[in-house]
Amino acid sequence: MIANLVPLAAETDELPAFGNDVWWIIGIKTLLVFLVLVLLTLFNIWWERRVVARMQHRIGPNVHGPFGLLQSLADGVKLALKEDLTPKAADKLVFILAPVIAVIPAFVTFAVIPFGPEVNMFGERTPLQLTDMPVAVLFVMAIASIGIYGIVLGGWSSGSTYSLLGGLRSSAQMISYEVAMGLALVSVFMYAGSMSTSEIVAAQDDYWFGLILLPSFVIYTIAMVGETNRAPFDLPEAEGELVGGFHTEYSSLKFALFFLAEYINMATVSALATTLFLGGWHAPFWIDEFWPGANEGYWPVLWFFGKVLFFIFLFIWLRGSLPRLRYDQFMAFGWKRLIPISLVWIVAVATMRVAREDLEFDRQTAMIAAGVLLVVFLLLFLVPESKKDEDTTTLVAPRRGGFPTPPMPAGGAVRGAAQPLVFAANDPITTPSTSDRPEANDG
């Protein structure tokens, strides 16, 4: 029994700065995380409307509060007070629980995000992080995966075909891009030697992993947009195809919870990208080289949220710039491009790490090798896919005297560009004869 307790005691000493806070400090941290996420959501909604308005030469909300900052709060109150409707065909229990299942994991994931170093909070020395664990990043991905169930169950329980299709799309999309996202993080774990968020931030004291592991950073950035169902990857709620997608039948407070979950998930993946690739709460542009206090006290909180807002702006910029992708193109990009390149990059990073340790490669050599590999990976995007031989399809001609509509292929729809339509003059097949016209038989 004593021998079994020794490894456990050793594991608890891996992160000595956590697990020692008094109960009221833990309560204050939890309350602050909740308030920060709610206020950040209200700000992000206002910011998105203002930025997209500027892109489209509009004004955006500017009446309620200074610069229109209270517009999001007014919209949230109005949405919560609207009439709450439940379809007759819905599974009522699951229909009510689905938005709750979607929004709770979005809050929980911020428990292991480091906002700053150790500070003095009301006379207690504590890190600006609720908690940490040796597998913190895996914890974030596991909890975020639970939020998928809220979207899938919400679409299934609505009793609507559009909602069901949106839920199925969401499950396939999130599973596909979670694989690419997880593979992008493997190289970070290998380079940092840990899965703890605080230790990963400490490992980026000199160089950010976004520079050293640039392909992983690019893959994660693409995957996080697909993971959060944001444009141009907002296929589960495509209004042109599925009315509103998985939340078509939702209204009032339940719809507001789905809305809240989407924006908190944006903040979550942005905070995780900041932590893993942009140095976390460390000062940008090596400010700490000439200002030693830049990474002390509460200043790192400013650097952290500045980087998070950079990613939020990237989300908004993509939404205002790019059209929605076609679903098969989106899935093919994830499985045929992102995942294979992630696997090749993991092998390359592992090879560089072994070569650096065994063959005594210096950092500059490793960086040059990484740059060459990056160029190769980028060139792979320029290589077009091999086109299949065009099938000779037998076309079925329309009936005699019919309107000049394009003939349908005999074997069904043909994938790819449509063939040009050519109608010959005085063609007896496509030109109705005089005897077939309705007005010829009137008299």
N, C-alpha and C positions, 0 to 999 in steps of 0.2 A: 504494500500500500504506500509506504513512504517513497519507494523508488518511482512509483507512478506520479507522485506529486511533485517531484523535482523538475521535470520538463515544464509542468504547468506554471510553477513559480518562475522559471526562467522566461517563459513567454510573457508573463505579466510585467516583466521589467523591460520589455522592448520599447514601450512608450511610457516612460515614467511621468511625463508631464500631464497625463490624462488619468481620470478616475480618482482624483484626489480633491475635487472641488466640493465645497459644502453645498447643502441642498438648495439654499436660496440663490447661490450663484448659478446653479444649473437652471433654476426656474427663470432667472433674469435672462440667461442666454437663450433659452427656449422661446421666451416671449419676444426677445429682440429679433430672432430669426423669423418668427411668424409675422411681426410687424414689418420687417424689411421686405419680405416677399410680397405682402399685400400692397404696400406702398410702391414697391418697384413695379408691380403689375399695373397699378393705376398710372404710373408715370410712363411705362412702356406703351400703353394704349394711346395716351395723349401724344407721345413722341412719334409713334407710327403714323397717326393721322396727320400730324404736322409735316413730317418728312415726305410722305406720299403726296400730300397736298402741294408741297413745293415742287416736287418732281412733275406734277401735272398742272402747274401754274394755277393752283388754287390757294385759298387762304388757310383753310382748316379751322379747328375750334379756337376761338380767341375771345369769347365773351365772358364765360363763367370763370371768375377768378383771374389772377394775373396770368396773362398769356394763354388763357383758357385752360389752366391746369386743373380746375375743378370740374371740367366737363366729364371726365371719366368717372368721377365720384357720382355725379348726377345721373349718368347713364346706368351705373351699377345699381343705384337705389331704385331707379325707374324699372329696371329689369327685374329686380327682386320683388317688386310690388305688383307686377303684372299677373293676370289670371293664370293659374296653374292648371294645365289640361293633361289628362291621361287618356290615351286611346283605349277604346273598349277591347280591342284585340291584343292589348299589351299584357305581358306578365308583370303585374303591378309591383310585386316585391323586388324582382330583378330590375325593373324599370326605375325604381326609386334608388336602389343601391348602386347602380352603375356609375352615376356621376360622383358619388362619394368614393367609390373604389378608384376612380380616375384621379381625384384631387388629393387624397391623403398621401399616396406615395410621392407626389410632387413636392409636398412639404417635408417628408421624412428624409429625402435624399440630401437635403442641405445640412443634415446633422454632422456630416464628416467633412464639410467644405471648410478649409482654413481661411479666415478673413484677415488674419494678421498674426504677429508673434505674441509672446507672453507680455501682458500689460498688468498694470495695477488697477483693479476694478473694485472700488469701494473698500480699499484696504486689503484686498485679497489678490495674490499673484496667480493669474490664470491665463491660459492661452485663449486667443480670440477664435475659438473653435469649440463647438458643443462637445464633440467626442472624436475619437480616432481609434482605428483598429488595424492590425497587420494586413487585412484584406479589405480596406476601406473602398477602393475603387470597384472591386467585385460586389461589394454591398450596394453601391450606387446603381450599378447595372442590374442587379437582381431586383431591387426595389422598383426601379424604373420599369422593369418588365411587367410588374404587377399592374401598373397603370394601363397596359394594353388590354387587360381583362375588362376594365371599365368601358372602354370604347367598343370592344367586341360584344360584350353583354348588352350594352346600350342599344346597339344596332339590332341584335337578335331579339331582344325583349320588346321592341317597339311594335312588332306586328306589321311592319311596312317592308315592302320589297326593296325600296331605295335604301332604307336604313340597314337592312341586312346586307346588301351589296357593299355599302360603305364600311360596315364592320368587317366583312371578309377582306376587303381591300386593305384595310388598316392592319389586320393581323398579318397578312402576307408581306406588306410593305415594311412593317416594323421588325418582323423576324429577319427579313432579308438584310436590312441595313444595320441591325444590331450585330450580325455576324461580321460585317465589314468594320463596324465601330470597335468591336472587341479585338479583332485582329490588329487594328491600328494602335491599340493600347499595349499590345504585347511587347513591342520594341521599347516603349517607355518603361515597362517593368524591367526589361533586361538591362537597360542603360542605368536606371536608378537603383536597381537591386532591391526594390521594395514595392509593395502595393499600398503602403500607407500614404495618404494624401500629404500629411505634414512632412514626411521624409522625402517624398517626391519634390515638394517645394524646396526643401533644404538642399537637394541635389542640384538644383538649378541656380545656385548662388552665383556661379561664374557665367555659364552659358545656358540660355533657354533651350529646352528640347524642341521648340518650334523651329529653331535654326539648325540644330544638329540632326534632328529627325524630321526634316521638312516633308518627305512623302507621307509619313504617318500623320502629320499635322493637316495636310491637304485632304487626305482620305477621311480623317475624323471630321473635318469641317463640312465636307459634302454629306457624310453619313448622318451628322447631327441635324441637318436640315431635313433629310428624309425621315429621320426618327421622330421629329416633332410635327410631321404633317403640315409643314409650312410650304408656301409657294416657292418655287414652281413644282413642289412635290406634294401639293395638297389634294391628292387624288381621292382619299376617303371621303372628302366633303365637297367634291367638285359640283358646284351648283348647276353647271351646264349639262351634267349627265345624271346626277343623283339628287337633284333638288337641294338638299343640304347634307346629304351623306348620313352618317350614323346618328346625328342629332336632329334629323328632320322633324321628328315628333316631339321634341323637347321644347319646353317653354319655361318662363319665369326663373325661379331660383335654380332649378335643375340644369337649365341651359347655362345659367351664369356659372355654375360649378365646372361644367365642361370648358367654358371660356377661360375661367381662372386656371384650370389645369393646363391648358395649352400655353398660356403665357408664363406660368411658373416653370413648365418644362423647358421653355426657351431660356429662362434664366438659369436653370439647372445645367443644361448642356453647355451653356456659355461659361458658367462658373467652373465646370469640370475642364473645359478647354483651357481656361485661364490657369487653372491649377496644374494641369499636366504639361502644357506646352509653352505658356507665356510667363513662367516664373512665379505664378501665384501672386502673393502680396508683395513681392520684391519690386523695388522702384524700377521703372522703365528707363531705357537709354543710359544705364549705368550712372544714374544721378548720385548713387551712394558713393561713387569714387571721389567726388568733391564735396559731398554733403553727407557726413557720416550718420546723421540723425534721420536720414530718409527712410530707413528700415526699422525705426524704433518708435515706440509709443503707438498712437492711433493713426499716424500718417499712412502706414501700409493699407489701411482700409480704403483710403482714397485711391491708391494705385490699383487695388483689386477691383473696385467698382468701375473705375475708368476702363479697365480691360474688358470687364463684363459688358459694359455699354457699347464697346467697340463691336463685339459679336452681335449684340442686339441690333445695332445699326446695320450690320451685314445682313441679318434676317430681313430687315425692312427694305434695304436696297434691292435684294433679290426679288422681293414681292412686287416692288414698283417697277422692275426692269424686265423680268423674264416671263414669258407665257408658260402656261401649264404644259407639262410633258404628256405624251401619250403613255398609257399604262405599260404596254409591252416594252417600249423603249426604256422606261424608268426601271423596270425589273431586270431587263437585259443589262443595263449599265451597272446595276449593283452586283449581279452574279457573274457577268463576263468580264468586267473591267476592274471594279474596286477589290473584289475578293481575291482574284489571281494576283493582282499587283501587291496587295497586302501580304500574301504568302511569300512572294519573291522577296519583298523588302525585309520580312522577318528573317529569312535565311541570310540575306546580305548583312543585316545588323549583327546577327549571331556570328557570322564569319569575321566581321571587322572586330568584334569584341575579343574573339579568340586570338586573332592575329595580333591585336594590340597587346594582349597579355603575354602570349607565348613568344611572339617574334619581336616584341618590344617596339611596336609601331608608335610613333608619337601622334599627338592629337591632330597636327596639321595633315599628316598623311591620311589619317582616317577621314578627315573632313574632305580632302580631295577625292578620295575614293567614293565617299557618299555623294559628292557633287556629280561625279561621272555616272554613278548609278541613277541619280535623279534625272540626268539628261536622257539616259536610255529609257527610263520609265515614261518621261514626257513624250519622247518620240513614238512610243507605242500607241499613244492616242492618235497620232497622225496616220497610222497605218489603217487603211480602210478594210472593212470586213470583205472577205471573198464573196462575190455575188454568185448566187446559184444560177444554173442554166435556166433560161426562161422556158417554162412549160408551154408546149403548143396546146392550147385549150380550144376545144371545139365550141364555137359560138352558136347559140340557138337564135335563129332569125325570128323577128316578131311576125304575128299573123298578117295575112294579106289585108291591106286596107287599114292597118293600125297606124297609130301616130308614130312619128320618127323618134322613138325612145331608144336609148342605147341597149344593145342586146346583152342579156345576162349570160355569164359563162356557164357551161354545162356542168362543170365540176364544183360549182359554188364560187364564193368570193375569192378573188385573187389578191394576195398580199403584195403591196408595192404600189408604184405609181400607176394611175389609170391610163389606159390606152387612149390616144386622141380619137375623137369621133369625127368621121368623115362621111358625109351624105352626098352621094352622087346625084347630079341633076337628072330629073325624069326617071328615077329609079322606081320600077313598078312595085318593089317590096316596101319601100319607105314612103312612097307618095300615094295617098288615097285616090282611088279611081272615082270617076264621077258617079258611077252607079252605087258606090258604097257611102256616099255622103248623105246625111239625113235630109238635107234640103231637096235632094233629087227626087225623093219619094213623097214630097208633101203635096204635089199637085196631081 
